[in-house]
Amino acid sequence: MGKVIDLSKSVYEICNEHPDVAAIMKDLGFESITNPGMLKTAGRFMTIPKGAAMKNIPMEKIKEAFALKGYDLKE
């Protein structure tokens, strides 16, 4: 079974559990995720779906990128 990411968790929690997620998200257009201060503040309440909506990044594109890296996104 692949690695599973729970989309109801905050970006901060996900990045602590799976450190390589930050690089995947940065490649998708979430540039500020690599800023430790931003991750510790906004990342504590921001989820991937909320961030995708704010940045106008389709969830399908995010799911595809994570699937290529061996992740399964659980809604």
C-alpha positions as a printed NumPy array, in Angstrom:
array([[  0.   ,   0.   ,   0.   ],
       [  1.215,   3.492,  -0.845],
       [  1.549,   6.438,   1.451],
       [ -1.786,   7.997,   2.418],
       [ -2.393,  11.688,   3.091],
       [ -5.514,  12.74 ,   4.965],
       [ -6.727,  15.958,   3.3  ],
       [ -8.585,  17.012,   6.453],
       [ -5.231,  17.48 ,   8.236],
       [ -3.389,  20.787,   8.166],
       [ -0.475,  21.339,   5.798],
       [  1.731,  21.647,   8.902],
       [  0.697,  18.178,  10.169],
       [  1.112,  16.606,   6.726],
       [  4.592,  18.095,   6.219],
       [  5.672,  16.832,   9.656],
       [  4.473,  13.318,   8.817],
       [  5.789,  13.341,   5.237],
       [  8.688,  15.844,   4.836],
       [  8.882,  15.318,   1.042],
       [  5.35 ,  16.744,   0.647],
       [  6.701,  20.316,   0.899],
       [  8.752,  19.835,  -2.283],
       [  5.772,  18.346,  -4.149],
       [  3.577,  21.263,  -3.105],
       [  6.234,  23.835,  -4.011],
       [  6.41 ,  22.334,  -7.524],
       [  2.613,  22.697,  -7.755],
       [  2.763,  26.435,  -7.046],
       [  2.654,  26.656,  -3.25 ],
       [  5.958,  28.569,  -3.073],
       [  5.543,  29.84 ,   0.485],
       [  5.433,  26.309,   1.909],
       [  9.227,  26.209,   1.997],
       [  9.246,  29.243,   4.332],
       [  9.419,  27.726,   7.853],
       [  7.624,  30.727,   9.396],
       [  4.747,  30.464,   6.948],
       [  4.459,  26.714,   7.494],
       [  4.347,  27.176,  11.289],
       [  1.712,  29.927,  11.14 ],
       [ -0.643,  29.629,   8.158],
       [  0.239,  25.948,   7.723],
       [ -1.328,  25.094,  11.084],
       [ -4.843,  25.926,   9.873],
       [ -4.497,  25.626,   6.091],
       [ -5.451,  22.368,   4.405],
       [ -4.395,  21.31 ,   0.912],
       [ -7.939,  21.781,  -0.507],
       [ -8.211,  25.287,   1.052],
       [ -4.801,  26.246,  -0.34 ],
       [ -5.708,  24.876,  -3.755],
       [ -8.862,  26.991,  -3.795],
       [ -6.926,  30.116,  -2.783],
       [ -4.266,  29.546,  -5.452],
       [ -6.755,  28.377,  -8.118],
       [ -4.942,  25.056,  -8.496],
       [ -7.291,  22.223,  -9.539],
       [ -7.451,  19.344,  -7.034],
       [ -7.128,  16.903,  -9.961],
       [ -3.702,  18.364, -10.753],
       [ -2.686,  17.998,  -7.09 ],
       [ -3.948,  14.401,  -6.94 ],
       [ -1.992,  13.52 , -10.09 ],
       [  1.229,  15.063,  -8.743],
       [  0.923,  13.2  ,  -5.449],
       [  0.046,   9.926,  -7.218],
       [  3.234,  10.205,  -9.289],
       [  5.191,  10.362,  -6.01 ],
       [  3.403,   7.313,  -4.568],
       [  0.811,   9.1  ,  -2.443],
       [ -2.902,   8.431,  -2.142],
       [ -5.019,  11.405,  -1.04 ],
       [ -7.864,  10.565,   1.337],
       [-10.722,  13.067,   1.399]])
